[in-house]
Amino acid sequence: MPRKQCDDKLRVEQSREMSKLIAIIDDDDAIQDSLRDLMEAAGLAARCFGSAEEFLSSGFHRQAACLITDILMPKMSGLELQTRLKEEECDIPIIFITAYGDAGMRMQAMKDGAIEFLPKPCDHQLLLKTVRAALGI
């Protein structure tokens, strides 16, 4: 394949990956920044939100291709957000990350359709692998 065609194919593939937006929800700004930097370094587009309410009111839940969210947050928890998204028939692959999760939370999240439940701090390579699987890339 000529070099120009290879370059064009690579740009199309990169553009396709960048169009698959990842929503990151965490009430800790440092976690938001770290996860966004990780996603962007991997060539993935990400947008951060400080709460589940902010995420829902933004309308971004209708655009996001994958959701990374904390469990314990003020007002609405990650599990409550998962329930709300299901009620709205908004089928986003959800990856939970938490420093305070227990077996009951994990079982509830997975039973309700989460694709992963990771402890904080999470293994970045495992998180990227899980995100890519959720995006089908």
NUZALUM-444384 format. One record per residue (C-alpha): residue number from 0; residue in three letters; x, y, z. Coordinates in steps of 0.05 Angstrom, whole numbers, plus 5000, padded with zeros to 4 digits. Layout:
BEGIN
{i: NUM, aa: ALA, x: X, y: Y, z: Z}
...
END
This chain:
BEGIN
{i: 0, aa: MET, x: 5000, y: 5000, z: 5000}
{i: 1, aa: PRO, x: 5029, y: 5068, z: 4981}
{i: 2, aa: ARG, x: 5052, y: 5112, z: 5039}
{i: 3, aa: LYS, x: 4997, y: 5165, z: 5027}
{i: 4, aa: GLN, x: 4942, y: 5111, z: 5032}
{i: 5, aa: CYS, x: 4974, y: 5085, z: 5096}
{i: 6, aa: ASP, x: 4976, y: 5155, z: 5126}
{i: 7, aa: ASP, x: 4904, y: 5168, z: 5106}
{i: 8, aa: LYS, x: 4881, y: 5102, z: 5136}
{i: 9, aa: LEU, x: 4918, y: 5118, z: 5201}
{i: 10, aa: ARG, x: 4885, y: 5187, z: 5204}
{i: 11, aa: VAL, x: 4816, y: 5157, z: 5193}
{i: 12, aa: GLU, x: 4829, y: 5106, z: 5248}
{i: 13, aa: GLN, x: 4854, y: 5159, z: 5296}
{i: 14, aa: SER, x: 4794, y: 5203, z: 5280}
{i: 15, aa: ARG, x: 4747, y: 5145, z: 5294}
{i: 16, aa: GLU, x: 4780, y: 5134, z: 5362}
{i: 17, aa: MET, x: 4777, y: 5208, z: 5379}
{i: 18, aa: SER, x: 4703, y: 5209, z: 5362}
{i: 19, aa: LYS, x: 4689, y: 5157, z: 5415}
{i: 20, aa: LEU, x: 4683, y: 5203, z: 5475}
{i: 21, aa: ILE, x: 4697, y: 5179, z: 5545}
{i: 22, aa: ALA, x: 4663, y: 5212, z: 5604}
{i: 23, aa: ILE, x: 4701, y: 5214, z: 5669}
{i: 24, aa: ILE, x: 4662, y: 5229, z: 5733}
{i: 25, aa: ASP, x: 4698, y: 5239, z: 5798}
{i: 26, aa: ASP, x: 4692, y: 5292, z: 5853}
{i: 27, aa: ASP, x: 4768, y: 5294, z: 5859}
{i: 28, aa: ASP, x: 4800, y: 5342, z: 5809}
{i: 29, aa: ALA, x: 4867, y: 5307, z: 5812}
{i: 30, aa: ILE, x: 4835, y: 5240, z: 5793}
{i: 31, aa: GLN, x: 4798, y: 5274, z: 5736}
{i: 32, aa: ASP, x: 4862, y: 5305, z: 5709}
{i: 33, aa: SER, x: 4901, y: 5241, z: 5716}
{i: 34, aa: LEU, x: 4849, y: 5199, z: 5680}
{i: 35, aa: ARG, x: 4838, y: 5250, z: 5625}
{i: 36, aa: ASP, x: 4914, y: 5254, z: 5613}
{i: 37, aa: LEU, x: 4917, y: 5178, z: 5611}
{i: 38, aa: MET, x: 4861, y: 5174, z: 5559}
{i: 39, aa: GLU, x: 4889, y: 5230, z: 5516}
{i: 40, aa: ALA, x: 4959, y: 5201, z: 5519}
{i: 41, aa: ALA, x: 4928, y: 5137, z: 5491}
{i: 42, aa: GLY, x: 4895, y: 5176, z: 5434}
{i: 43, aa: LEU, x: 4826, y: 5176, z: 5465}
{i: 44, aa: ALA, x: 4780, y: 5236, z: 5475}
{i: 45, aa: ALA, x: 4756, y: 5248, z: 5546}
{i: 46, aa: ARG, x: 4714, y: 5299, z: 5583}
{i: 47, aa: CYS, x: 4711, y: 5306, z: 5658}
{i: 48, aa: PHE, x: 4653, y: 5320, z: 5705}
{i: 49, aa: GLY, x: 4656, y: 5334, z: 5780}
{i: 50, aa: SER, x: 4590, y: 5300, z: 5796}
{i: 51, aa: ALA, x: 4537, y: 5254, z: 5768}
{i: 52, aa: GLU, x: 4488, y: 5312, z: 5767}
{i: 53, aa: GLU, x: 4536, y: 5355, z: 5725}
{i: 54, aa: PHE, x: 4544, y: 5297, z: 5677}
{i: 55, aa: LEU, x: 4469, y: 5287, z: 5669}
{i: 56, aa: SER, x: 4452, y: 5361, z: 5663}
{i: 57, aa: SER, x: 4505, y: 5369, z: 5608}
{i: 58, aa: GLY, x: 4468, y: 5321, z: 5562}
{i: 59, aa: PHE, x: 4535, y: 5287, z: 5549}
{i: 60, aa: HIS, x: 4506, y: 5221, z: 5572}
{i: 61, aa: ARG, x: 4473, y: 5217, z: 5504}
{i: 62, aa: GLN, x: 4540, y: 5225, z: 5468}
{i: 63, aa: ALA, x: 4590, y: 5187, z: 5512}
{i: 64, aa: ALA, x: 4614, y: 5120, z: 5486}
{i: 65, aa: CYS, x: 4642, y: 5098, z: 5554}
{i: 66, aa: LEU, x: 4636, y: 5122, z: 5625}
{i: 67, aa: ILE, x: 4689, y: 5119, z: 5680}
{i: 68, aa: THR, x: 4659, y: 5138, z: 5747}
{i: 69, aa: ASP, x: 4674, y: 5138, z: 5820}
{i: 70, aa: ILE, x: 4625, y: 5102, z: 5866}
{i: 71, aa: LEU, x: 4623, y: 5148, z: 5927}
{i: 72, aa: MET, x: 4607, y: 5220, z: 5909}
{i: 73, aa: PRO, x: 4565, y: 5274, z: 5943}
{i: 74, aa: LYS, x: 4491, y: 5274, z: 5927}
{i: 75, aa: MET, x: 4487, y: 5220, z: 5873}
{i: 76, aa: SER, x: 4532, y: 5159, z: 5877}
{i: 77, aa: GLY, x: 4560, y: 5122, z: 5817}
{i: 78, aa: LEU, x: 4511, y: 5065, z: 5831}
{i: 79, aa: GLU, x: 4453, y: 5114, z: 5832}
{i: 80, aa: LEU, x: 4478, y: 5143, z: 5767}
{i: 81, aa: GLN, x: 4480, y: 5073, z: 5736}
{i: 82, aa: THR, x: 4407, y: 5062, z: 5757}
{i: 83, aa: ARG, x: 4386, y: 5130, z: 5729}
{i: 84, aa: LEU, x: 4420, y: 5116, z: 5662}
{i: 85, aa: LYS, x: 4385, y: 5048, z: 5658}
{i: 86, aa: GLU, x: 4318, y: 5083, z: 5672}
{i: 87, aa: GLU, x: 4332, y: 5132, z: 5615}
{i: 88, aa: GLU, x: 4351, y: 5073, z: 5570}
{i: 89, aa: CYS, x: 4420, y: 5103, z: 5562}
{i: 90, aa: ASP, x: 4464, y: 5043, z: 5549}
{i: 91, aa: ILE, x: 4535, y: 5067, z: 5563}
{i: 92, aa: PRO, x: 4589, y: 5017, z: 5582}
{i: 93, aa: ILE, x: 4607, y: 5035, z: 5654}
{i: 94, aa: ILE, x: 4674, y: 5025, z: 5689}
{i: 95, aa: PHE, x: 4672, y: 5038, z: 5763}
{i: 96, aa: ILE, x: 4734, y: 5060, z: 5801}
{i: 97, aa: THR, x: 4734, y: 5069, z: 5876}
{i: 98, aa: ALA, x: 4777, y: 5071, z: 5938}
{i: 99, aa: TYR, x: 4720, y: 5049, z: 5982}
{i: 100, aa: GLY, x: 4686, y: 4993, z: 5945}
{i: 101, aa: ASP, x: 4665, y: 4929, z: 5978}
{i: 102, aa: ALA, x: 4641, y: 4862, z: 5952}
{i: 103, aa: GLY, x: 4568, y: 4883, z: 5957}
{i: 104, aa: MET, x: 4579, y: 4945, z: 5915}
{i: 105, aa: ARG, x: 4619, y: 4906, z: 5864}
{i: 106, aa: MET, x: 4565, y: 4853, z: 5858}
{i: 107, aa: GLN, x: 4510, y: 4906, z: 5851}
{i: 108, aa: ALA, x: 4549, y: 4944, z: 5798}
{i: 109, aa: MET, x: 4565, y: 4882, z: 5758}
{i: 110, aa: LYS, x: 4494, y: 4854, z: 5764}
{i: 111, aa: ASP, x: 4468, y: 4919, z: 5737}
{i: 112, aa: GLY, x: 4513, y: 4916, z: 5676}
{i: 113, aa: ALA, x: 4580, y: 4949, z: 5694}
{i: 114, aa: ILE, x: 4637, y: 4922, z: 5652}
{i: 115, aa: GLU, x: 4690, y: 4930, z: 5706}
{i: 116, aa: PHE, x: 4699, y: 4950, z: 5779}
{i: 117, aa: LEU, x: 4770, y: 4973, z: 5795}
{i: 118, aa: PRO, x: 4803, y: 4995, z: 5860}
{i: 119, aa: LYS, x: 4836, y: 5063, z: 5866}
{i: 120, aa: PRO, x: 4890, y: 5073, z: 5849}
{i: 121, aa: CYS, x: 4876, y: 5031, z: 5789}
{i: 122, aa: ASP, x: 4924, y: 4996, z: 5742}
{i: 123, aa: HIS, x: 4928, y: 5044, z: 5683}
{i: 124, aa: GLN, x: 4942, y: 4990, z: 5632}
{i: 125, aa: LEU, x: 4883, y: 4949, z: 5655}
{i: 126, aa: LEU, x: 4838, y: 5011, z: 5653}
{i: 127, aa: LEU, x: 4860, y: 5027, z: 5582}
{i: 128, aa: LYS, x: 4850, y: 4955, z: 5561}
{i: 129, aa: THR, x: 4780, y: 4956, z: 5591}
{i: 130, aa: VAL, x: 4763, y: 5023, z: 5558}
{i: 131, aa: ARG, x: 4786, y: 4999, z: 5490}
{i: 132, aa: ALA, x: 4745, y: 4936, z: 5497}
{i: 133, aa: ALA, x: 4684, y: 4977, z: 5516}
{i: 134, aa: LEU, x: 4695, y: 5021, z: 5454}
{i: 135, aa: GLY, x: 4707, y: 4961, z: 5409}
{i: 136, aa: ILE, x: 4777, y: 4983, z: 5390}
END
